[in-house]
Amino acid sequence: MEAGQIAFWVFAPVSIGSAIAMLLQRNAVYAALFLIVNFFTLAVFYLLLSAPFLFVVQIIVYAGAIMVLFLFVIMLLGVDRDESLVERLRAQRPLAIVLGLAVLVELVVAIRAGVGFATKGPVDFDRTVNGAGNVEALSRVLFREYFFPFEVTSVLLIVAAIAAMLLAHRRRSAAGDDEVVA
Amino acid sequence: MSVPIAYFLVVSAALFTIGSVGVLVRRNALVIFMSIELQLNAVNLALVAFSRMHGALDGQVLAFFSMVVAAAEVVVGLAIIVAVYRRRRSADVDDVSLLRW
């Protein structure tokens, strides 16, 4: 067995297990921590798929920045709140699980039909496509074919930052705006 | 490269399923949001796996863009959750029922 295979078979159960643990965890903080574990395993998968740049970005952006933001908001809203167990729609939970399993079966059948379980990628991927290094090759694609979308994402980030400031801003002058309206 | 591409795709499909079940089952808006993040990451894994399969980098570039969009989405979504929490003092999605019939 090769190193890549061992890594895959070690990290695939961890990945799915941490995702299920996140789903079943009542406490939001623990759910966020399980999600961080899951993001790390995904980073390992990117490394196995010869995408070292995305491996680093996954750890810095997802496991680092985004999850810190999540934990920050969880702390801001209070951690000791448990979910209410009152069922508003009676059959929702079992129906959701059944539909989820149906989606899983459908996706696996589609993978089997479209890709097949024996297909492997080109053997010399690291030599041909990632020739001078993954970052160089990626930047060549990014700044040539995908240059315009890349610039558009910068606009998106600015709009998102302004929107977040506007939404989370507390208006002090407007009377009763902070009050509980429930 | 010894692991078939389909194995990564199956893991991706499983993660996507868990994420969608999480969206349907959980009530806490933050946990629902985390499940959406899980779904986005599952799709990213599928993109990178397909990029590896076809021997081209377009899938990786697309996964990179999807990460940027996910970052923007997280910022706006969390701001909305905080704004709703300020009004309703709750992060439970069942409490936000003003538009219900």
Boltz contact constraints between the chains, C-beta under 6 A:
constraints:
  - contact:
      token1: [A, 2]
      token2: [B, 2]
      max_distance: 6.0
  - contact:
      token1: [A, 4]
      token2: [B, 2]
      max_distance: 6.0
  - contact:
      token1: [A, 4]
      token2: [B, 3]
      max_distance: 6.0
  - contact:
      token1: [A, 5]
      token2: [B, 2]
      max_distance: 6.0
  - contact:
      token1: [A, 5]
      token2: [B, 3]
      max_distance: 6.0
  - contact:
      token1: [A, 8]
      token2: [B, 3]
      max_distance: 6.0
  - contact:
      token1: [A, 12]
      token2: [B, 11]
      max_distance: 6.0
  - contact:
      token1: [A, 16]
      token2: [B, 14]
      max_distance: 6.0
  - contact:
      token1: [A, 19]
      token2: [B, 15]
      max_distance: 6.0
  - contact:
      token1: [A, 19]
      token2: [B, 18]
      max_distance: 6.0
  - contact:
      token1: [A, 19]
      token2: [B, 38]
      max_distance: 6.0
  - contact:
      token1: [A, 23]
      token2: [B, 18]
      max_distance: 6.0
  - contact:
      token1: [A, 23]
      token2: [B, 22]
      max_distance: 6.0
  - contact:
      token1: [A, 28]
      token2: [B, 28]
      max_distance: 6.0
  - contact:
      token1: [A, 28]
      token2: [B, 30]
      max_distance: 6.0
  - contact:
      token1: [A, 28]
      token2: [B, 31]
      max_distance: 6.0
  - contact:
      token1: [A, 31]
      token2: [B, 31]
      max_distance: 6.0
  - contact:
      token1: [A, 35]
      token2: [B, 34]
      max_distance: 6.0
  - contact:
      token1: [A, 42]
      token2: [B, 41]
      max_distance: 6.0
  - contact:
      token1: [A, 42]
      token2: [B, 45]
      max_distance: 6.0
  - contact:
      token1: [A, 45]
      token2: [B, 45]
      max_distance: 6.0
  - contact:
      token1: [A, 46]
      token2: [B, 48]
      max_distance: 6.0
  - contact:
      token1: [A, 49]
      token2: [B, 48]
      max_distance: 6.0
  - contact:
      token1: [A, 49]
      token2: [B, 49]
      max_distance: 6.0
  - contact:
      token1: [A, 49]
      token2: [B, 52]
      max_distance: 6.0
  - contact:
      token1: [A, 51]
      token2: [B, 48]
      max_distance: 6.0
  - contact:
      token1: [A, 51]
      token2: [B, 60]
      max_distance: 6.0
  - contact:
      token1: [A, 54]
      token2: [B, 60]
      max_distance: 6.0
  - contact:
      token1: [A, 54]
      token2: [B, 63]
      max_distance: 6.0
  - contact:
      token1: [A, 61]
      token2: [B, 67]
      max_distance: 6.0
  - contact:
      token1: [A, 66]
      token2: [B, 74]
      max_distance: 6.0
  - contact:
      token1: [A, 73]
      token2: [B, 78]
      max_distance: 6.0
  - contact:
      token1: [A, 74]
      token2: [B, 30]
      max_distance: 6.0
  - contact:
      token1: [A, 77]
      token2: [B, 85]
      max_distance: 6.0
  - contact:
      token1: [A, 77]
      token2: [B, 91]
      max_distance: 6.0
  - contact:
      token1: [A, 83]
      token2: [B, 27]
      max_distance: 6.0
  - contact:
      token1: [A, 83]
      token2: [B, 28]
      max_distance: 6.0
  - contact:
      token1: [A, 88]
      token2: [B, 94]
      max_distance: 6.0
  - contact:
      token1: [A, 93]
      token2: [B, 25]
      max_distance: 6.0
  - contact:
      token1: [A, 96]
      token2: [B, 21]
      max_distance: 6.0
  - contact:
      token1: [A, 96]
      token2: [B, 24]
      max_distance: 6.0
  - contact:
      token1: [A, 96]
      token2: [B, 25]
      max_distance: 6.0
  - contact:
      token1: [A, 100]
      token2: [B, 17]
      max_distance: 6.0
  - contact:
      token1: [A, 100]
      token2: [B, 20]
      max_distance: 6.0
  - contact:
      token1: [A, 100]
      token2: [B, 21]
      max_distance: 6.0
  - contact:
      token1: [A, 103]
      token2: [B, 17]
      max_distance: 6.0
  - contact:
      token1: [A, 104]
      token2: [B, 17]
      max_distance: 6.0
  - contact:
      token1: [A, 107]
      token2: [B, 13]
      max_distance: 6.0
  - contact:
      token1: [A, 111]
      token2: [B, 6]
      max_distance: 6.0
  - contact:
      token1: [A, 111]
      token2: [B, 9]
      max_distance: 6.0
  - contact:
      token1: [A, 115]
      token2: [B, 6]
      max_distance: 6.0
  - contact:
      token1: [A, 117]
      token2: [B, 4]
      max_distance: 6.0
  - contact:
      token1: [A, 117]
      token2: [B, 6]
      max_distance: 6.0
  - contact:
      token1: [A, 118]
      token2: [B, 4]
      max_distance: 6.0
  - contact:
      token1: [A, 119]
      token2: [B, 5]
      max_distance: 6.0
  - contact:
      token1: [A, 120]
      token2: [B, 4]
      max_distance: 6.0
  - contact:
      token1: [A, 121]
      token2: [B, 1]
      max_distance: 6.0
  - contact:
      token1: [A, 121]
      token2: [B, 5]
      max_distance: 6.0
  - contact:
      token1: [A, 121]
      token2: [B, 52]
      max_distance: 6.0
  - contact:
      token1: [A, 121]
      token2: [B, 53]
      max_distance: 6.0
  - contact:
      token1: [A, 122]
      token2: [B, 55]
      max_distance: 6.0
  - contact:
      token1: [A, 125]
      token2: [B, 55]
      max_distance: 6.0
  - contact:
      token1: [A, 129]
      token2: [B, 55]
      max_distance: 6.0
  - contact:
      token1: [A, 137]
      token2: [B, 57]
      max_distance: 6.0
  - contact:
      token1: [A, 138]
      token2: [B, 57]
      max_distance: 6.0
  - contact:
      token1: [A, 141]
      token2: [B, 57]
      max_distance: 6.0
  - contact:
      token1: [A, 141]
      token2: [B, 61]
      max_distance: 6.0
  - contact:
      token1: [A, 142]
      token2: [B, 61]
      max_distance: 6.0
  - contact:
      token1: [A, 146]
      token2: [B, 61]
      max_distance: 6.0
  - contact:
      token1: [A, 153]
      token2: [B, 68]
      max_distance: 6.0
  - contact:
      token1: [A, 156]
      token2: [B, 72]
      max_distance: 6.0
  - contact:
      token1: [A, 157]
      token2: [B, 72]
      max_distance: 6.0
  - contact:
      token1: [A, 160]
      token2: [B, 72]
      max_distance: 6.0
  - contact:
      token1: [A, 160]
      token2: [B, 75]
      max_distance: 6.0
  - contact:
      token1: [A, 160]
      token2: [B, 76]
      max_distance: 6.0
  - contact:
      token1: [A, 163]
      token2: [B, 76]
      max_distance: 6.0
  - contact:
      token1: [A, 164]
      token2: [B, 75]
      max_distance: 6.0
  - contact:
      token1: [A, 164]
      token2: [B, 76]
      max_distance: 6.0
  - contact:
      token1: [A, 164]
      token2: [B, 79]
      max_distance: 6.0
  - contact:
      token1: [A, 167]
      token2: [B, 79]
      max_distance: 6.0
  - contact:
      token1: [A, 167]
      token2: [B, 80]
      max_distance: 6.0
  - contact:
      token1: [A, 167]
      token2: [B, 83]
      max_distance: 6.0
  - contact:
      token1: [A, 168]
      token2: [B, 79]
      max_distance: 6.0
  - contact:
      token1: [A, 168]
      token2: [B, 82]
      max_distance: 6.0
  - contact:
      token1: [A, 180]
      token2: [B, 89]
      max_distance: 6.0
  - contact:
      token1: [A, 181]
      token2: [B, 87]
      max_distance: 6.0
  - contact:
      token1: [A, 182]
      token2: [B, 88]
      max_distance: 6.0
